[in-house]
Amino acid sequence: MNGGTAWTLYETRLRRVSAYIHEHLDDELDMEKLAEIACMSSYHWHRIYRAIYGETAAATVKRLRLHRAAGDLVNTRLSVSDIAKRSGYPNLQSFNRIFRSVYGMPPARYRNEGSHTIFEPSTQGRITVLFDVTLRTISPMSLVGVAHRGSYMQVGQAFETLFGTIFARGLAGPDMRMIGIYLDDPDVVKVDKLRSYACVTAGETVVADAPLERRSLEGGEYAVLRHKGPYANMHKAYQWLYAQWLPASGRQLRDTVMFEEYINNPRDVPPTELLTDIYMPLQ
């Protein structure tokens, strides 16, 4: 049995474990339960998980809980103590300390001063900061991806399914680019109806059996905003592009999808260092 075939034995097990983690973020993480879902001994299971995902299951849960907490701080009026409890930290002090170690400032300050606030209008009603927007002409892109339905904040689950699948099938390549496609406006479409795709670039020869689907992106000219900071803050950057940059540019939108390219990986760098290019199609 070759290595690729051996990994395929774990593909559905990985998917089940990933789904369980995302669906039980509010629960105490039971490592034995995860091993049970994976139908493997705990001893081997955690080594396989780390080999494929590059972090332990406990690190995944911590990262996902803090990502959700950052989103709650930016997008809701929940109190910091309620967010702390929801994130598995009944002790507010320990939550403040952990959050600051990852996001660079304590949660209350992040809510008021995090990188999302630079996209907020000033007291004069306009955003005064200039952002790094470049015009790029790109070739069409061929992709394979995994569909996600629901909050864009949870698209990470589709990316985990995607990476678990391509590694298990031996499809991963060093030059694959990580792309997110978001089909609906979260300001007007109900959260449970939002449609998105977690994708990587892949040539036509790559077989896209379920759960993979083939997608493509149109070539042409795009305005590209380089966003630095947590994914939880990106919604504000979109609003700025539409409300400020587009009218000032005098350009017209082309009738095709916007997309994001993730330049680095949330497993490798802290949220404050995440780089994302947001592509807006222009006529």
N, C-alpha and C positions, 0 to 999 in steps of 0.2 A: 504494500500500500504506500503510495507516495505521499509527501507532506500535504499537497493540495487536497487530496482525497480525505486525509485524516481531518483537516480543518473543517471540511464540509459536514462532518458528523456533528460538529458543535454549532453549526449555523443557526438552526431553529432553537437550540438551547440558549444561545446568546440572545436571540430575539426575545425569548420568553423572559429572561432575567432582566433585560433592558426595560421591557414593558412593565414588569413588576416594580422595578425601582421607581420609574416615573409615576406610576399609579399609586404608590405608597410612600410618597415623600414625607407625608405627615406622621408616618409611623416610625417607631424605633426600628432601626435596620437590624435584621436578624441574619447574620452571615450563614448560619446553618440552613435557614429557610432558602436563601439564594442557592446554596449548593444543592439543596433538595430539588428546587425548580430546575436546576441544570442537570439533574440525574447523575451527579458525580460526587465523589468524596470531597469534603471541604478542602482537604490537603491539596488536591490537584486543581480543583475548580478555580481557586483564587489566583493560582499561577497562570492559568489559561486566560482568565479575565484580564489580568495585568499585561500579559503578552500581547493581547489583541488591542486593548484600549489604551495602553500606556499609563494607566493609573489603577490604583486599587478601587474596589467597589465602594469602600468607605470614602475615598477621595471624591469619587463621582457624586455620591449623595451630598457631601459637604458643598461641593461646587454648585450643584443644581439648586440646593436650598438657598445658598447665598445669592445666586443669580435671580431666583424668584423673589427673594427679599429685596434686592435692588430694584426690581420691577415694581414691587409693592410700594416702595418708598417714592418712586418717581410718579407712579400712575394712580395711587389710591390715597385715601386719607386715614388709613389704618394707623393706629398708634405704634410707635417703635416697639413698645413692650408686647403688643399683640403680634407684630411681625416676628419678634424674637421667639415667642412661644411657638408660632406656626413653623418656625425654622428649626425647632428642636432644641432651643436654648431657653429653658425656664428662668435662668439667671441672666438678667439684663446686662450685667457687667461683663459676663463672659461673651455674650453676643456682640457687645460694643467692641471688645478687644479683638475677637476673631474677624468681625466685619472690617475693622480698621486695618488689620494686618493684610487683608486681601484687596480692599478698595481704596486704601490710602487715607481714609478719614472715617470717623465714627458715623453711624447711620443718620443721626439727626442732622449733622452737618452736610452729609452727602445729599440728603433730601433738599437742602437749601442751596448748596454750592457745588454739587456734582457737575460733571461735564455736560449733562443735559441742559443745565441752566444757561449755557452760552447761546443756546438756540432760542431762548425766551425773548420776546420783545422787551426793549427798554421802556422806561417810563414815558418816553415820547412815542411809544407804539411801534418802533422799528428796531430791528436787530442791528447793532452798530458794528459788530465784529465781522471781519472778512474771513471767509473760509476758503480752503484749498479746493477749488473746482477747476478741473481741466477739461478740455474737449478732446475726445479720442475717437478715431475711426477704427472699428474692429472688424475682423472677419466673422462670418457665421460660426457658431459653436455647436458641436455635437456633444450631448450629455447623456449620462444615465443617472437616474434619481429614484428616490422613494417619496411617495406622496404623503403629505401630512394634512390632517383636517383638525382645525381648532386654533387655539391661541398661538400666535407667532412666537411668543416667549417659550413655547414648548417644542419648537421645531428641532431642538437638539436631539429629541428621541428619534426622529426620522434620520438624522445624521448618524446616530449610533447604529441604527439598523443598516444604513447604507454602508458604513465602514466595516461593520461585522460581516456583512454579506460579501463585499468585494475582497476582503482579506481571506475569508473562508474559501472563496472560489478561486483564489490566486489571480485576481484581476487587478490588484493594486499596482500602480506605476508611479515612479518618482516625480513625473511631471504633471500628474493630475492636479487640476485646480479645483478648489472647493467653492461651489456656487449655490446661492439660495434664490429661489424664484417665488415671488409673493403676488398672488393673483388678485387679491381683494383688498379694499381700503378698510382698515380696522376701525376707522371713525364712522363708517356707514354700514358695515356688514357685522351681524352678530358674531360673537367670538366663536361659537361652536360651528359656524358656517364658513370660517376663513379657510381658504385653500392655499397650500404652498407645497414646494418641492425642495428636498435636500438633494443636491446633485454634485457630481464631479464630471470634469471633461473626460470624454472617452470616444475613441474612434468608432466608426461604423462596424468594425469587426468584433467589438466587444458584445457578447451575447447578453441580452437584457431580460432574463427570465425573472418571474415574480420572486420577491417583491420589487425588483428593479423595473423601471419604465424608461423608455427612450424619450428624451426631450431635446429641443433645439432652441437656440437663441439667434435672432436675426443679427446680421452684420449691419454696419452703417455708423453714423455719428451718434455719440453719447456724451452728455455732460456727466463727469465723474467726480463725486465728492469723496475725498479721503476722510473717513471718520476715525478718530482715535478715542478709545474708551469702551466702557461696558456696552454689551448688546442691548441692555435694558434701556439705554438712552437714545437708541437709533430713531425711534418714532419722531422725536423732536427734530432730528436732522431732515427727515422727509418733509415735515411741515415747513421747515425753513426753505428747502429747495422749491417747493410749490409756491409758497406765499411771498418769498423775497427774491430768490435768485432768478426764477423763471420770468416774472414780469420785468425785472431790471435788465435781463439779457436780450429781450426782444425776440427770443426764439419761440418756435412752436413745437409742441410735443408730437412725436410720431406714435401711431396707434399700434404699439407693441409693448411687451411687458418690461417693467423695470426689474433689475436684479442686483444682487449683492455678490461680491467676491471677497472671501475671507483670506486675508494675506498671511495671517498666523493663526495659531491654534490655542483655544482656551485651556487646553491641558498643559501647554508649554509656557505660557506667559500669563501674568496677572491681568485681571479685567481692565485695569487702567491702561495697559499697553496693547490691547487688542486693536488691530488695524483692519478696517473694512472699507472697500470701495463700493459706493452706491452708484449704479449706472442708470441714468435717466435718458430715454431715447429721444432724439431730436430729428425734426424734418430737415 
